[in-house]
């Protein structure tokens, strides 16, 4: 979501004790983690709880300690039954999605964060 707001003046929260993660140490931990023994894992079936109950009246408060913020489509809290599915352990990289996108031959839309520039696909820093 923040990538889609890049260049629009969106800034991280500066109140309520929010801290910028230490990306360098997180990167070291992630890079040191062993590769999974399989590419995918099976999850479910399960009942999961999604969303939360957000009081719109609290959104203007700077007291964020005990406050949850949510977009309009994230509430009310509700339960969803999810069937069994397989998912990859690791996130899909831009390079992997690019190869999938090329092979899809127009069946998959180009991500909004990508632009075509001089015949090359580039990641845009300005999004509309």
PEBEL-V690996 format. One record per residue. SS is DSSP state (2 for helix, 1 for strand, 0 for the rest). PHI is phi in radians with two decimals (* if undefined). D_FIRST is the distance of its C-alpha to the first C-alpha in Angstrom with 2 decimals. Layout:
# PEBEL-V690996
ss phi d_first
SS PHI D_FIRST
SS PHI D_FIRST
This chain:
# PEBEL-V690996
ss phi d_first
0 * 0.00
0 -1.16 3.80
2 -1.06 5.38
2 -1.22 5.23
2 -1.75 6.64
0 -0.95 8.99
0 1.40 12.50
0 -1.80 12.11
0 1.67 13.41
0 -1.15 10.56
0 -2.18 12.37
0 -1.20 12.36
0 -1.06 14.59
0 -2.01 18.21
0 -2.13 20.05
0 1.46 20.84
0 1.42 21.45
0 -1.26 18.00
0 -2.20 18.66
0 -1.23 16.96
0 -1.06 17.51
0 -1.46 20.45
2 -1.06 18.81
2 -1.10 22.32
2 -1.24 23.82
2 -1.10 20.97
2 -1.07 21.34
2 -1.06 25.07
2 -1.11 24.78
2 -1.09 22.50
2 -1.20 24.81
2 -1.41 27.87
0 -1.15 26.92
0 -1.17 29.19
0 -1.12 28.01
0 -1.12 28.11
0 -1.29 31.43
0 -2.30 29.86
0 -1.30 26.78
1 -2.27 25.80
1 -2.33 26.30
1 -1.66 27.29
1 -2.15 25.66
0 1.38 26.84
0 -1.28 28.32
1 -2.79 26.98
1 -1.82 26.04
1 -2.04 22.67
1 -1.76 21.55
1 -2.00 18.10
0 1.31 16.61
0 -2.82 18.56
0 -1.70 20.78
0 -1.84 19.17
0 -1.50 21.67
2 -1.02 20.37
2 -1.12 23.30
2 -1.47 21.99
0 -1.14 18.73
0 -1.50 20.72
0 -1.35 22.29
0 -1.57 21.75
0 -1.47 23.22
0 -1.79 20.32
0 -0.97 22.62
0 -1.95 23.20
0 -1.95 20.42
0 -1.81 17.48
0 -1.93 14.60
0 -2.60 12.92
0 -1.27 11.47
2 -1.00 14.41
2 -1.51 13.89
2 -1.81 13.95
0 -2.50 17.57
0 -1.44 20.41
0 -1.07 20.83
1 -2.68 22.41
1 -1.80 23.82
1 -2.33 23.30
1 -1.50 25.78
1 -2.02 24.37
0 -1.30 26.93
0 -1.16 27.59
1 -2.65 25.34
1 -1.90 25.02
1 -2.51 21.95
1 -1.26 21.80
0 -1.14 21.86
0 -1.84 19.65
0 -1.10 16.22
0 -1.28 16.70
0 -1.47 16.77
2 -1.02 15.99
2 -1.10 19.80
2 -1.12 20.36
2 -1.19 17.97
2 -1.04 19.65
2 -1.11 23.00
2 -1.11 22.05
2 -1.07 20.72
2 -1.07 23.98
2 -1.22 26.11
0 -1.32 24.60
0 0.82 26.29
0 1.44 24.22
0 -1.46 23.48
0 -2.14 19.80
0 -1.19 17.60
0 -1.19 16.40
0 -0.99 12.65
0 -1.11 11.24
0 -1.51 10.73
1 -1.89 14.48
1 -2.37 17.46
1 -1.65 21.17
1 -2.38 23.26
0 0.93 27.01
0 1.40 26.78
1 -1.95 24.26
1 -1.50 20.67
1 -2.22 18.59
1 -1.52 15.03
0 -1.47 14.28
0 -1.72 13.35
0 -2.10 13.39
0 -2.07 11.31
0 -1.76 12.66
